[in-house]
Amino acid sequence: MNFHFTSRADFQCMESLAPVHYYRTKWMRSSNGLRRELCQQVARDQQIEGLSDREQRLVDRLYNGLIQGHRACLAEAITLVESTQSRKKKIAQVLLQKVLSYHREQEKLNQGKPLAFRVGLSGPPGAGKSTFIECFGKMLTERKYKVSVLAVDPSSSTSGGSLLGDKTRMTELSRDMNAYIRPSPTRGTLGGVTRTTNEAILLCEGGGYDVVLVETVGVGQSEFAVADMVDMFILLLPPAGGDELQGIKRGIIEMADLVAINKADGDLVVPARRIQAEYVSAMKLLRKRSKVWRPKVMRISAKTGEGISDMWDKMTEFRDLMLTSGELIAKRRKQQKVWMWNLIQENMLEHFRSHLAVKDKIPLLEEKVLSGVLSPGLAADLLLKAFKDGL
């Protein structure tokens, strides 16, 4: 490759920044242009360094396809991000860094406003989440929005495979060209949900999707992980659930920005009204989380489509209020920090398990804990001591 330098100062700038790598940029002829372009390039090259030509081509192909809105490239990029293989993790980080830079540029053009609306959706099994997402997603695509659905699917502890297969139950929406449905297996770890789902959200936004729905099943710990990566958290409930308020963990009701009572049609209209009243009074007792928004309780029917449009109006009202008050931007910044610490915890645990000083001791001490020879606390102390001494 030929470099065109206009003065000796240009050459010194290049020497002081980094050794001459194979910069994949058309250098500008003017000295100011070269300096600016080069400074941006060095930051990117710290990520790119160590990738083979073939891997670099893969990153470029996925990145270009992604920002042009190709669903196949988005699917391939999410698969790459979900991989646990160390080499693929490295390629995924380079791709994410490129998407993040593009994302920042697009947000600047959008006057600093977020590009997409991230919505978390949860509820007990049988609440009608799949039916709701199909009905809601179709309404949005008809209004010319692009919708992506990330279904956090619990992995079977026996076979390791996904349990729900939600995509098969959203037949209409999965055929829609303006929608993308992606089930993400948890692989038995909540950290797995956090890492891959967070990065999948980022890739969907890079692919031009306006609304990103993150669906979790059941009422457990994964909801807390998902609430830390979305702008709005919605709790979907069926109208008949025995001792209503007892059945749902209080912490999840506290996280909800909107509670929707689904299946409010036919014979279930009366029970739905009763539950709505119960939740409205329960919500008054909860601590206020936002200065500008009080959680709402609505009745909807995904089967008949009743209340779905009103629900979207409430959601856009929430987004606009949070944006103007500055709470949404603050929330996203805080989430970035939470994401960083989650990744540190996950990677530290992985590093700990695979460390040479600890690796062989783990099965022996686990066996002693199982047989009751050692207490779990003492076994943990012994492993941590071995890890510290081995550093």
Backbone torsions as a table, in degrees:
resi	resn	phi	psi	omega
1	MET	NA	138.0	179.9
2	ASN	-97.0	131.0	175.6
3	PHE	-101.3	139.4	179.8
4	HIS	-109.6	108.4	179.9
5	PHE	-103.8	136.7	-179.6
6	THR	-97.0	-17.3	177.2
7	SER	-154.3	168.3	178.9
8	ARG	-65.3	-32.2	-179.9
9	ALA	-58.7	-37.2	178.9
10	ASP	-61.6	-43.5	-176.8
11	PHE	-66.5	-38.6	179.3
12	GLN	-66.2	-38.9	178.3
13	CYS	-57.9	-43.0	-177.7
14	MET	-67.6	-40.7	-178.4
15	GLU	-65.7	-40.3	-175.8
16	SER	-71.5	-26.6	-176.7
17	LEU	-78.2	-43.8	-175.7
18	ALA	-171.3	160.6	172.4
19	PRO	-63.6	159.0	-174.4
20	VAL	-72.2	103.3	173.7
21	HIS	-89.5	179.4	174.8
22	TYR	-85.1	87.1	-178.0
23	TYR	-73.1	127.3	-176.8
24	ARG	-95.7	55.2	-177.3
25	THR	-138.8	144.9	175.5
26	LYS	-81.2	108.1	-175.8
27	TRP	-68.7	139.7	-179.0
28	MET	-83.1	150.3	-173.8
29	ARG	-77.1	-33.1	-176.8
30	SER	-72.6	146.6	-174.4
31	SER	-63.8	-39.4	179.7
32	ASN	-64.5	-43.0	-179.2
33	GLY	-61.2	-44.3	-178.2
34	LEU	-63.4	-44.9	-179.2
35	ARG	-59.7	-48.4	-176.9
36	ARG	-61.8	-47.8	-178.2
37	GLU	-61.9	-40.9	-175.8
38	LEU	-67.6	-41.8	-179.0
39	CYS	-62.6	-40.2	178.1
40	GLN	-66.4	-38.6	-174.4
41	GLN	-68.0	-36.2	-176.9
42	VAL	-61.3	-42.3	179.4
43	ALA	-59.5	-41.8	-179.5
44	ARG	-70.9	-35.4	-177.1
45	ASP	-69.0	-24.5	175.8
46	GLN	-63.2	-30.7	177.0
47	GLN	-79.3	-41.3	-172.1
48	ILE	-74.3	-26.7	-178.0
49	GLU	-52.7	133.4	177.5
50	GLY	96.7	-7.5	176.3
51	LEU	-89.6	140.9	176.3
52	SER	-77.1	167.9	179.9
53	ASP	-58.8	-39.3	-177.9
54	ARG	-65.0	-42.6	179.5
55	GLU	-67.3	-37.3	179.0
56	GLN	-64.8	-39.5	178.1
57	ARG	-64.1	-38.7	178.6
58	LEU	-61.9	-46.5	179.5
59	VAL	-60.1	-46.0	-179.2
60	ASP	-63.0	-41.7	-178.1
61	ARG	-65.6	-45.7	-179.3
62	LEU	-65.3	-41.8	-178.4
63	TYR	-63.6	-48.1	-179.1
64	ASN	-64.3	-41.6	178.4
65	GLY	-64.9	-38.5	-177.7
66	LEU	-64.1	-49.1	-176.6
67	ILE	-73.5	-16.0	174.2
68	GLN	-87.1	-2.5	175.1
69	GLY	86.4	23.2	178.3
70	HIS	-80.6	122.0	-177.4
71	ARG	-65.0	-34.9	-178.5
72	ALA	-63.7	-39.0	179.2
73	CYS	-69.8	-36.1	177.0
74	LEU	-63.8	-44.6	179.7
75	ALA	-61.2	-43.5	-179.0
76	GLU	-66.9	-38.3	-179.9
77	ALA	-65.8	-41.2	179.4
78	ILE	-66.8	-38.5	177.5
79	THR	-61.6	-40.1	179.2
80	LEU	-64.0	-43.0	-179.6
81	VAL	-66.3	-34.6	-178.9
82	GLU	-76.1	-14.4	-176.8
83	SER	-64.5	144.1	178.6
84	THR	-101.3	-1.7	179.6
85	GLN	-70.8	132.8	-171.3
86	SER	-60.8	-38.4	-179.2
87	ARG	-65.3	-44.9	-179.3
88	LYS	-67.0	-32.5	176.8
89	LYS	-60.7	-40.8	-178.8
90	LYS	-64.9	-45.0	178.7
91	ILE	-62.1	-42.0	-179.0
92	ALA	-60.8	-39.7	-179.6
93	GLN	-65.0	-37.9	177.8
94	VAL	-64.2	-44.2	179.5
95	LEU	-62.7	-45.6	-179.2
96	LEU	-62.3	-36.8	179.5
97	GLN	-63.6	-40.6	178.5
98	LYS	-65.9	-43.3	-178.9
99	VAL	-65.3	-38.5	179.7
100	LEU	-63.4	-41.4	178.4
101	SER	-63.1	-44.0	179.2
102	TYR	-62.1	-41.9	-179.4
103	HIS	-59.5	-45.4	179.8
104	ARG	-62.8	-42.4	179.1
105	GLU	-61.0	-44.8	-179.1
106	GLN	-64.9	-38.1	179.0
107	GLU	-65.4	-36.8	177.6
108	LYS	-62.6	-42.3	179.0
109	LEU	-65.6	-26.4	-179.2
110	ASN	-91.8	24.0	-179.6
111	GLN	58.8	34.3	176.2
112	GLY	79.0	2.5	179.4
113	LYS	-83.3	148.3	177.9
114	PRO	-60.5	145.8	-177.4
115	LEU	-76.9	-35.6	-174.6
116	ALA	-127.4	159.9	177.3
117	PHE	-102.3	116.1	-178.1
118	ARG	-95.9	123.7	-176.4
119	VAL	-125.4	127.1	174.9
120	GLY	-96.6	140.2	-177.5
121	LEU	-132.6	128.3	179.5
122	SER	-143.0	168.9	179.3
123	GLY	165.4	161.0	-179.1
124	PRO	-66.3	157.1	177.0
125	PRO	-56.6	137.8	179.8
126	GLY	90.6	5.1	179.7
127	ALA	-78.7	-12.9	179.8
128	GLY	91.9	33.2	-176.7
129	LYS	-65.8	-44.9	-178.2
130	SER	-63.7	-43.0	179.1
131	THR	-63.6	-41.3	179.6
132	PHE	-63.4	-47.1	-177.8
133	ILE	-61.6	-40.3	179.5
134	GLU	-62.6	-47.8	-178.2
135	CYS	-65.6	-46.0	-178.5
136	PHE	-66.5	-44.5	179.8
137	GLY	-62.8	-41.5	179.2
138	LYS	-64.3	-39.7	179.0
139	MET	-62.1	-42.0	-178.9
140	LEU	-69.4	-40.8	-179.6
141	THR	-67.2	-32.2	176.1
142	GLU	-66.2	-27.7	177.9
143	ARG	-90.4	17.3	175.4
144	LYS	69.8	24.7	172.7
145	TYR	-91.7	155.6	172.3
146	LYS	-104.7	126.8	-172.8
147	VAL	-118.9	133.1	171.3
148	SER	-121.2	141.1	-178.6
149	VAL	-118.4	120.1	176.0
150	LEU	-108.2	105.7	-177.9
151	ALA	-94.1	111.7	179.1
152	VAL	-77.9	106.4	-172.1
153	ASP	-101.4	120.6	-178.6
154	PRO	-65.3	139.6	179.3
155	SER	-86.1	142.6	177.6
156	SER	-69.0	132.4	-179.6
157	SER	-72.8	-17.1	-179.5
158	THR	-87.1	-56.2	-174.5
159	SER	-95.8	-20.1	-177.8
160	GLY	85.2	-5.9	-179.6
161	GLY	-86.6	172.0	178.4
162	SER	-74.2	149.0	-175.5
163	LEU	-92.3	-36.1	-164.5
164	LEU	-95.3	-40.2	-175.4
165	GLY	59.9	48.9	-175.7
166	ASP	-57.3	-32.2	-175.4
167	LYS	-59.4	-34.5	-177.9
168	THR	-68.9	-17.8	-178.3
169	ARG	-97.1	1.6	177.1
170	MET	-118.8	61.8	-170.8
171	THR	-62.4	-44.0	-177.8
172	GLU	-64.5	-48.4	-175.6
173	LEU	-67.4	-37.1	-177.7
174	SER	-68.4	-17.4	177.4
175	ARG	-89.9	-11.6	-176.6
176	ASP	-75.5	128.8	-176.9
177	MET	-69.6	-19.1	179.0
178	ASN	-96.4	12.6	178.6
179	ALA	-128.6	150.5	178.3
180	TYR	-138.3	123.1	-179.0
181	ILE	-113.8	129.5	-177.2
182	ARG	-135.1	110.0	173.6
183	PRO	-78.1	133.0	178.9
184	SER	-115.9	112.0	178.7
185	PRO	-68.5	144.6	-176.2
186	THR	-83.3	-15.8	-176.1
187	ARG	53.4	32.3	173.8
188	GLY	74.4	0.8	179.8
189	THR	-125.1	140.9	175.8
190	LEU	-71.2	-32.7	176.0
191	GLY	-58.6	-37.4	178.2
192	GLY	-60.1	-40.8	177.6
193	VAL	-60.8	-50.4	-173.7
194	THR	-62.2	-50.9	-174.7
195	ARG	-62.7	-56.6	-172.0
196	THR	-73.8	-33.9	-178.4
197	THR	-69.1	-41.2	178.2
198	ASN	-59.2	-44.1	-177.7
199	GLU	-72.7	-33.2	177.1
200	ALA	-65.6	-36.8	177.2
201	ILE	-60.0	-45.9	-178.7
202	LEU	-61.2	-42.6	179.9
203	LEU	-66.6	-39.2	178.2
204	CYS	-62.8	-40.5	179.1
205	GLU	-66.9	-37.9	175.9
206	GLY	-62.8	-31.1	179.8
207	GLY	-80.9	2.9	174.2
208	GLY	89.2	19.4	179.0
209	TYR	-84.7	132.3	-175.1
210	ASP	-84.7	-33.7	-178.7
211	VAL	-125.0	123.9	177.9
212	VAL	-113.8	115.4	179.6
213	LEU	-99.7	126.4	176.6
214	VAL	-112.0	114.1	-176.4
215	GLU	-104.7	132.9	174.0
216	THR	-121.9	155.4	-176.6
217	VAL	-100.5	152.8	172.2
218	GLY	68.1	-170.1	-178.4
219	VAL	-130.3	87.1	-175.8
220	GLY	-142.5	-154.3	-173.8
221	GLN	-71.3	-28.2	-175.2
222	SER	-63.2	-24.4	177.8
223	GLU	-62.8	-37.8	-179.5
224	PHE	-66.7	-36.4	177.9
225	ALA	-66.4	-42.6	-177.5
226	VAL	-69.8	-37.4	180.0
227	ALA	-60.9	-24.5	179.2
228	ASP	-82.5	4.5	-179.9
229	MET	-131.1	8.9	-179.3
230	VAL	-123.5	163.3	178.5
231	ASP	-82.6	-34.4	-176.5
232	MET	-138.3	136.5	-178.9
233	PHE	-114.8	124.1	-177.1
234	ILE	-114.0	133.7	177.0
235	LEU	-106.3	123.3	-179.1
236	LEU	-106.2	126.8	-175.6
237	LEU	-127.5	147.8	173.5
238	PRO	-81.9	158.3	-174.9
239	PRO	-76.0	-20.1	-178.2
240	ALA	-124.0	111.1	-177.8
241	GLY	-142.5	40.4	178.0
242	GLY	64.2	-130.1	179.3
243	ASP	-76.0	88.8	-163.9
244	GLU	-48.3	-60.8	-172.5
245	LEU	-72.2	-23.5	-178.7
246	GLN	-70.3	-34.1	-172.9
247	GLY	-70.4	-20.0	-177.2
248	ILE	-109.6	133.4	-179.6
249	LYS	-60.9	135.6	-177.9
250	ARG	-58.2	-38.9	-178.5
251	GLY	-57.9	-33.9	-178.2
252	ILE	-75.9	-35.7	176.4
253	ILE	-64.8	-37.7	178.9
254	GLU	-63.7	-30.8	-178.7
255	MET	-80.0	-21.5	-172.4
256	ALA	-70.1	132.8	174.3
257	ASP	-92.7	-19.4	179.6
258	LEU	-151.2	131.9	175.8
259	VAL	-110.9	125.1	179.8
260	ALA	-115.6	123.2	176.1
261	ILE	-90.2	108.6	-176.7
262	ASN	-86.0	172.5	176.8
263	LYS	63.3	27.2	179.2
264	ALA	-80.8	67.4	178.6
265	ASP	-144.6	161.5	177.7
266	GLY	58.8	-132.3	-176.9
267	ASP	-70.2	-15.0	-174.4
268	LEU	-91.3	3.1	-179.1
269	VAL	-62.3	-44.6	-177.4
270	VAL	-65.6	-50.9	176.7
271	PRO	-59.1	-34.8	-179.9
272	ALA	-64.4	-40.3	178.3
273	ARG	-64.1	-41.3	-178.0
274	ARG	-63.9	-45.2	-179.2
275	ILE	-66.0	-37.0	178.1
276	GLN	-59.4	-44.9	179.9
277	ALA	-62.8	-40.2	-179.7
278	GLU	-63.5	-42.9	-178.3
279	TYR	-71.5	-35.1	178.0
280	VAL	-60.7	-44.6	-179.2
281	SER	-71.1	-34.3	179.2
282	ALA	-67.1	-38.8	-178.0
283	MET	-63.5	-29.6	-178.9
284	LYS	-66.2	-25.1	-177.0
285	LEU	-84.2	-15.5	-176.0
286	LEU	-80.5	152.7	-180.0
287	ARG	-67.5	137.1	-178.4
288	LYS	-73.3	128.3	-177.8
289	ARG	-98.2	-25.2	-177.2
290	SER	-124.4	146.4	179.4
291	LYS	-75.8	-24.4	-171.5
292	VAL	-111.7	-7.7	-174.3
293	TRP	-133.3	130.0	171.7
294	ARG	-106.0	130.2	-178.8
295	PRO	-55.4	138.0	-178.3
296	LYS	-105.1	155.0	174.8
297	VAL	-122.6	124.3	-176.3
298	MET	-126.4	158.1	171.5
299	ARG	-106.7	132.0	177.8
300	ILE	-137.5	165.7	171.6
301	SER	-136.5	109.2	180.0
302	ALA	-69.9	-23.4	-178.4
303	LYS	-72.0	-45.1	-178.2
304	THR	-95.8	-14.8	-179.2
305	GLY	87.3	3.2	-177.4
306	GLU	-70.9	131.1	176.5
307	GLY	83.5	-6.6	-177.0
308	ILE	-69.3	-42.4	-179.9
309	SER	-65.7	-41.1	178.3
310	ASP	-62.9	-36.1	-179.0
311	MET	-65.1	-41.5	177.8
312	TRP	-63.5	-37.4	177.3
313	ASP	-61.3	-41.9	178.4
314	LYS	-64.6	-39.0	-179.2
315	MET	-66.0	-41.5	179.2
316	THR	-69.8	-33.3	176.6
317	GLU	-62.9	-43.6	177.8
318	PHE	-59.5	-47.7	-177.8
319	ARG	-61.8	-44.9	-178.2
320	ASP	-64.6	-42.5	179.2
321	LEU	-63.6	-44.0	-178.4
322	MET	-68.0	-33.5	178.9
323	LEU	-69.8	-47.3	-177.1
324	THR	-67.0	-32.0	-179.7
325	SER	-80.5	-12.7	-179.7
326	GLY	85.6	-1.1	-177.9
327	GLU	-68.9	-33.5	-177.4
328	LEU	-65.9	-45.3	179.7
329	ILE	-64.1	-42.4	179.5
330	ALA	-62.5	-40.3	180.0
331	LYS	-63.6	-43.4	-179.9
332	ARG	-64.3	-39.4	179.8
333	ARG	-64.7	-41.4	179.5
334	LYS	-64.0	-39.5	179.5
335	GLN	-62.8	-35.2	178.4
336	GLN	-61.0	-40.3	-179.8
337	LYS	-66.9	-43.7	178.6
338	VAL	-59.8	-42.6	-179.9
339	TRP	-60.0	-45.1	-179.7
340	MET	-59.6	-46.2	-178.1
341	TRP	-68.8	-34.0	175.7
342	ASN	-61.1	-42.2	179.5
343	LEU	-66.2	-38.8	178.6
344	ILE	-62.4	-45.5	179.6
345	GLN	-59.5	-46.5	-177.7
346	GLU	-63.3	-45.8	-177.9
347	ASN	-71.2	-33.1	177.4
348	MET	-64.6	-41.9	179.6
349	LEU	-63.3	-42.1	178.8
350	GLU	-63.3	-43.5	179.9
351	HIS	-64.1	-40.6	-179.8
352	PHE	-62.3	-48.4	-177.9
353	ARG	-62.7	-35.4	-175.1
354	SER	-94.2	1.7	-178.1
355	HIS	-69.2	137.7	-175.1
356	LEU	-59.2	-34.4	-177.9
357	ALA	-71.7	-19.3	-172.7
358	VAL	-112.8	-34.5	-172.0
359	LYS	-44.4	-50.1	-175.9
360	ASP	-78.1	-24.9	-177.8
361	LYS	-76.9	-28.1	-174.7
362	ILE	-54.5	-54.7	-177.7
363	PRO	-61.1	-35.5	-178.4
364	LEU	-66.8	-46.5	-179.2
365	LEU	-70.3	-34.3	176.1
366	GLU	-60.0	-42.0	-179.9
367	GLU	-62.4	-41.6	179.9
368	LYS	-67.4	-35.1	177.4
369	VAL	-67.7	-42.4	-179.9
370	LEU	-62.8	-38.9	-177.6
371	SER	-83.7	-4.3	176.1
372	GLY	85.9	7.0	179.9
373	VAL	-71.4	-40.7	-179.3
374	LEU	-116.7	148.3	173.7
375	SER	-81.2	150.5	179.8
376	PRO	-55.8	-37.4	-179.0
377	GLY	-64.0	-43.6	-179.7
378	LEU	-66.9	-41.9	179.1
379	ALA	-60.4	-42.1	179.2
380	ALA	-63.5	-42.7	178.8
381	ASP	-61.4	-41.8	-179.8
382	LEU	-63.2	-42.3	179.8
383	LEU	-66.9	-42.3	179.9
384	LEU	-65.2	-37.3	178.7
385	LYS	-64.7	-43.9	179.4
386	ALA	-61.8	-38.2	-179.2
387	PHE	-66.7	-46.2	179.7
388	LYS	-61.6	-44.3	-178.9
389	ASP	-65.3	-29.2	-177.9
390	GLY	-83.0	-8.0	-178.4
391	LEU	-74.7	NA	NA
